Amino acid sequence: MDFDDTPQEAAFRREARSWLENNAARLGDGERASSVAEFRKRPDAIERSKAWTAKKADGKWACIGWPVEHGGRGASRIESVIWEQEEAKFPTPPNMFTIGQGMLGPTIMVHGTDAQKSRYLGPMLRADEVWCQLFSEPAAGSDLAGLATRAVRDGDDWIVNGQKIWTSGAQYCDYGMLLTRTNPENPKHSGITYFIVDMRSPGIEVRPIRQMSGASGFNEVFFSDLRVPDSNRVGQVDEGWRGALTTLMNERQTLSGGGVGPGFDELFELSRTVRRSGRVAIEDDAVRARLADIYVRQKGVQFTRYRSLSALSRGGTPGPESSIGKIVSAPLRQQMASFALDLLGVAGGIVDADAMPIGASFSEAYLASPGGRIAGGTDEVLRNIVAERVLGLPAEPRLDKGVPFSKIPTGPRS
């Protein structure tokens, strides 16, 4: 494992740091950048994030991993990581557009037409147009290929009816990438077609979902005779699963850290300030043992990620270690938040940024953390992927393999 930049990486880091010093304010001593959850509460959050993204785009620092012909720098993955490390030293607005820029843009680059690339990628890079991912459905659970939203051909258009759920940011998005069932007589992984949809079109209804944290980042989206032109189809008819896999691969890379929120440093500081049984919490042997356990596991994730970065720096491909980041990190973040609330006692139930340590971030992280173990692939799905594709273990039995989607038995619906 090599922690030092190569000469080329050091030069890139200096260039990135210089641009940031000239275009962004630096964090002062004791200051910390707002978490995404904190930033989203601001009424001007979207506009501030858009303005910062546009400024980065003007300097060729937005989506630097995109090809040059699409407005990026063609930067390597290690250069993208260096940029993220340097940007994190400044209190810049968090990127609220990773679904489009990190997942859907790359899908259009691979499967889209030249006209689609020309029309959509530029505004997506600048965040002039914001995108959402219309994949999950209420009846499909973690089985994305079990989707039932139908698209029926009508001349040069398609008529779409159905429902999606847990769609992040749909209430403020301009466009979405939609998976539909176009041939129910094919096996479920076939007969799926991928579309771009205008979220302002007649026939689309977005209903925000009120979460237990009080936020409404997720949405239900309903389609009622939505008319989508065939020119908005991404890839071939009935072959949308290929595009879906491209999106999912980019999604898991984007979410490999397992979510955002307060980390070990904040947890350690909390243990030094709150009191248990008349003394500072960190003086308790059980608290110190729990902190040590969390620290070791966090460092394990960190150094495993460094192994991937070392491989990238040498021009190689990360090995199986890159697959375990989210499997370990998402539960660990939930456990850290739970332990923090234990330290806070009854005060842990208060979600008030003005009244609680570090802006009630641990309270919010506790409420949001279960979603981090679902978004981008559930714990169970990711373990199956590692078991089957990394360890070479036998695949789980599938009774629906090769069976037409219309013939797959379904349970009674209430």
C-alpha angles and dihedrals in degrees: 000000000000118000096181125093118243113239089262092049091047090053091049090049091052091050092049093046092049093052092048093048089054096044109030137047117248124235112257126223109295093010124122132193117255115260118241089253092053093044094050090062091067113100089222095045097116095045093047092049090047092051093050092047091051090050090052090048091054088055093043091247098115115094091354091177092062116101116270091245089062096048101272131107098244085241121177121247091255090053089051089053091049090052091050091050093051095043090052088066090067128065093241122153110273116250106263093177104067093118091065100031098038102034116014100037092057089048092055089048091057103035106017129098123252088253091054092049091049094047103042113024099066096053089041092055092051092042089237084131121034124211139206134195115240102195116110122080132192096241097041101060110180091343100093092178088062090073116139105188103128130220117189123191116245109175109290091350139065124223112218127199127171145068139276127193141197090031106167116225096353091141092067101030127113099199139017138198108232132197115204139176109246101163116032091178091070124078110277097260088054125055092051122126129194122221142179110227132192104233091211093059122121109260097044121106121182119199117186115224115227107225127206089254089061093248126118104207094136128064146191113232122199126196119203114179090325109183114218121181116235088236086072092060113115111212128342126330111270091009099089093119088078090059091044091056091051090052093046093049090053091044093056091048090049093048098037091117090067098237139308133276142098115334139201095294091059091044091051092049090049090054089055094054109037121074131227124189092350098311139079109283096236090063088068113097092217092053092050091049091051092048090050091051092050091046093053093049092046090051089049090057091044095051092043087056089049089057088057091047091050090053090049092048090055091051093254133125120259114251130224091300089079090065097060100057097094095036090061103028100052095054090041092056089050091050092049092051091047092051091048090054089049088055091049093050116194089351088068089081092064115101099189117127092202096050103039134068115270091004096299088291093148092051090052093043090054092054094044100040098084088062090055088062091055106036114087092015129334122257089255095050093048092048089052090051092052092044096049104031102031105028095031095230120160115279120249114264112267118201092185097056110129092358117129110253091238090058097051108112116243128197124244115284121218 
